[in-house]
Amino acid sequence: MEGKRAIGRSSRACVVLLVALMGVVVMWNAGSVGALTEAQCHEERNILVSACKPVLTRKPPSPFCCERVRVTHVECVCSVITPKLAPLIDVNYAIKVVQGCGRQVPRHYKCGSITTP
């Protein structure tokens, strides 16, 4: 049972990082966005995870997944990348997926406890 929980956490972590990386690109290009409530952020993360589940099995992102990656606010994502969650994330794979959605990822960007290469 613990193994399934760890896989679930790492899968969720990969999607969360994917959003964070995409959100960084969007914010970098569009400037700051208005503050969201914690409930709004929670809902954005849930929609994203649901839209991008196939990515967790290393399938290419769907158009809907890429759309969610582009519209989810980075401030809703980086705050949940904790030191405990960070080791479960394959940063290079997440970057590859983001680039597959047509975006570049800034180098050396700090998002929660992750820094891009």
C-alpha positions in Angstrom: 0.0 0.0 0.0 2.8 2.4 0.8 4.4 1.8 -2.6 1.1 2.8 -4.3 1.0 6.0 -2.2 4.6 6.9 -3.2 3.8 6.3 -6.9 0.7 8.5 -6.5 2.8 11.3 -4.9 5.5 11.1 -7.5 3.0 11.2 -10.3 1.2 14.1 -8.8 4.5 15.8 -8.2 5.5 15.4 -11.9 2.3 17.0 -13.0 2.6 19.8 -10.4 6.2 20.6 -11.6 5.0 20.5 -15.2 2.5 23.2 -14.4 5.0 25.2 -12.4 7.4 25.2 -15.3 4.8 26.2 -17.8 3.4 28.8 -15.4 6.9 30.3 -15.0 7.0 30.8 -18.8 3.6 32.3 -18.9 4.3 34.7 -16.0 7.7 35.6 -17.4 6.0 36.6 -20.7 2.8 38.1 -19.4 3.9 39.7 -16.1 2.2 39.4 -12.7 -1.3 38.0 -12.3 -3.9 38.8 -9.6 -3.9 36.9 -6.4 -6.1 33.8 -6.2 -7.6 32.2 -3.1 -6.4 28.9 -1.8 -9.6 27.3 -2.9 -9.1 28.6 -6.5 -5.5 27.3 -6.5 -6.6 23.9 -5.2 -9.2 23.7 -8.0 -6.7 24.7 -10.7 -4.3 22.0 -9.4 -7.0 19.4 -9.4 -8.1 20.2 -13.0 -4.5 20.1 -14.2 -3.7 16.8 -12.6 -6.9 15.3 -14.1 -6.1 16.7 -17.5 -2.5 15.5 -17.6 -2.8 12.0 -16.0 -1.6 10.3 -19.3 1.7 12.2 -19.0 2.3 10.2 -15.8 2.7 7.1 -17.9 5.1 8.9 -20.2 2.4 9.5 -22.9 2.5 12.8 -24.8 0.4 15.6 -23.4 -3.0 16.0 -24.9 -4.0 19.4 -26.3 -6.2 19.9 -23.2 -3.3 19.0 -20.9 -1.2 21.6 -22.7 -4.0 24.2 -22.4 -4.2 23.6 -18.6 -0.5 23.8 -18.3 -0.6 27.2 -20.0 -3.5 28.7 -17.9 -2.8 27.4 -14.4 -1.2 30.1 -12.3 2.4 29.4 -11.2 1.8 30.8 -7.7 -0.7 28.0 -7.2 1.9 25.3 -8.0 5.3 26.4 -6.7 4.0 26.7 -3.1 3.2 22.9 -3.0 6.7 21.8 -4.2 8.1 21.0 -0.8 11.5 19.5 0.2 9.7 16.2 0.8 8.1 16.3 -2.7 11.0 17.5 -4.7 13.0 14.3 -4.8 10.1 12.5 -6.4 10.1 14.8 -9.4 11.9 14.0 -12.7 12.7 17.6 -13.6 14.2 16.7 -17.0 11.1 14.7 -18.0 8.8 17.6 -16.9 10.9 20.0 -19.0 10.6 17.8 -22.0 6.8 17.7 -21.6 6.6 21.5 -21.2 8.7 21.9 -24.4 6.4 19.4 -26.1 3.6 21.9 -25.3 5.5 24.5 -27.3 7.1 26.4 -24.5 10.7 27.0 -23.3 11.6 26.6 -19.7 13.8 29.3 -18.0 17.2 28.0 -16.8 18.0 28.1 -13.1 14.4 29.1 -12.1 13.5 28.3 -8.5 10.0 26.9 -8.0 9.4 25.8 -4.4 12.1 23.3 -3.6 13.1 22.7 -7.3 15.5 24.6 -9.4 15.5 24.0 -13.2 18.8 23.0 -14.7 
